[in-house]
Amino acid sequence: MWMSTRPLLLGTAFALPFFIANVLVAMHSPLFLSLIRPSGESSGGEQILVLVLIALVGIGGLFALLPLVSERKFYTVNALVGITMILFAIFAGYGLGEDVYHCNILQIPNCD
């Protein structure tokens, strides 16, 4: 068997908010940007929102890997998607943490 469909779809659904938010920011959607940046500049609330969206991707990866543990069968597609999502969440979370550290804690000027 190549994949367990339901956990794979559920795991992928957890990643959708991250990708939808990225598309809205890339399109410079005024409504979405006014919700996450009311003052026009990056804020702590925006950083928390990004952290939550990244965490949802990692949680989705765990859901995609769930059949490998519960059914004790190896589903190739679930393993690839789940591991990719978890690795993405780890690296993106590290990048966000490094950015927060440099900009907010070290107070480096012109840090954007």
C-alpha positions as CSV (number, residue, x, y, z in Angstrom):
1,M,0.0,0.0,0.0
2,W,1.3,3.4,-0.9
3,M,-0.7,5.7,1.3
4,S,-3.4,6.0,3.9
5,T,-5.7,8.6,2.4
6,R,-7.6,10.1,5.3
7,P,-4.6,10.9,7.6
8,L,-2.7,12.2,4.6
9,L,-5.5,14.6,3.7
10,L,-6.0,15.7,7.3
11,G,-2.3,16.4,7.7
12,T,-2.3,18.4,4.4
13,A,-5.3,20.3,5.6
14,F,-3.4,21.5,8.6
15,A,-0.8,23.0,6.3
16,L,-3.3,24.9,4.2
17,P,-3.7,28.0,6.5
18,F,0.1,28.6,6.2
19,F,0.1,28.5,2.4
20,I,-3.1,30.6,2.1
21,A,-1.6,33.2,4.4
22,N,1.6,33.2,2.3
23,V,-0.5,33.7,-0.9
24,L,-2.5,36.6,0.7
25,V,0.7,38.4,1.8
26,A,2.4,37.8,-1.5
27,M,-0.6,39.3,-3.3
28,H,-0.5,42.3,-0.9
29,S,-4.1,41.8,0.1
30,P,-5.1,45.0,1.9
31,L,-7.8,43.4,4.0
32,F,-5.5,40.6,5.2
33,L,-2.5,42.9,5.8
34,S,-4.7,45.4,7.8
35,L,-5.7,42.5,10.0
36,I,-2.2,41.3,10.8
37,R,-0.5,44.7,10.7
38,P,-2.9,47.3,12.0
39,S,-0.1,49.9,12.5
40,G,1.5,49.1,9.1
41,E,4.6,47.6,10.7
42,S,5.5,44.1,12.0
43,S,4.3,43.4,15.5
44,G,4.4,40.7,18.2
45,G,1.0,39.5,17.2
46,E,2.1,38.9,13.6
47,Q,5.1,36.9,14.9
48,I,2.8,34.8,17.0
49,L,0.4,34.2,14.1
50,V,3.4,33.0,11.9
51,L,4.5,30.8,14.7
52,V,1.1,29.2,15.1
53,L,0.8,28.7,11.3
54,I,4.3,27.0,11.2
55,A,3.2,24.8,14.2
56,L,0.1,23.8,12.3
57,V,2.3,22.5,9.5
58,G,4.3,20.4,12.0
59,I,1.1,19.1,13.5
60,G,-0.1,18.2,10.0
61,G,3.1,16.2,9.5
62,L,2.5,14.3,12.6
63,F,-1.1,13.5,11.5
64,A,0.3,12.2,8.1
65,L,2.7,9.9,10.0
66,L,0.1,8.6,12.4
67,P,-0.8,5.5,10.3
68,L,2.8,4.3,10.3
69,V,2.6,4.0,14.1
70,S,-1.0,2.9,14.6
71,E,-1.4,0.4,11.8
72,R,2.3,-0.7,11.8
73,K,2.4,-0.6,8.0
74,F,4.8,1.5,6.0
75,Y,3.0,4.0,3.8
76,T,5.5,5.6,1.5
77,V,3.6,8.8,0.5
78,N,2.5,9.4,4.2
79,A,6.1,9.0,5.3
80,L,7.5,11.4,2.6
81,V,4.8,14.1,3.2
82,G,4.9,13.8,7.0
83,I,8.7,14.0,7.3
84,T,8.8,16.9,4.8
85,M,6.2,18.8,6.7
86,I,7.9,18.3,10.0
87,L,11.3,19.3,8.6
88,F,9.8,22.4,7.1
89,A,8.2,23.3,10.4
90,I,11.6,22.8,12.2
91,F,13.6,24.9,9.8
92,A,10.9,27.6,9.4
93,G,10.5,27.8,13.2
94,Y,14.3,28.1,13.6
95,G,14.4,30.9,11.0
96,L,11.6,32.7,12.7
97,G,13.2,32.4,16.1
98,E,16.5,33.6,14.7
99,D,14.8,36.6,13.1
100,V,12.9,37.4,16.4
101,Y,16.2,37.1,18.3
102,H,18.1,39.5,16.0
103,C,15.4,42.1,15.6
104,N,13.6,42.1,19.0
105,I,16.1,41.0,21.5
106,L,19.4,42.3,20.1
107,Q,17.6,45.4,18.7
108,I,19.7,45.5,15.5
109,P,18.8,48.6,13.5
110,N,17.1,48.2,10.1
111,C,16.3,44.6,10.9
112,D,13.6,43.5,8.4
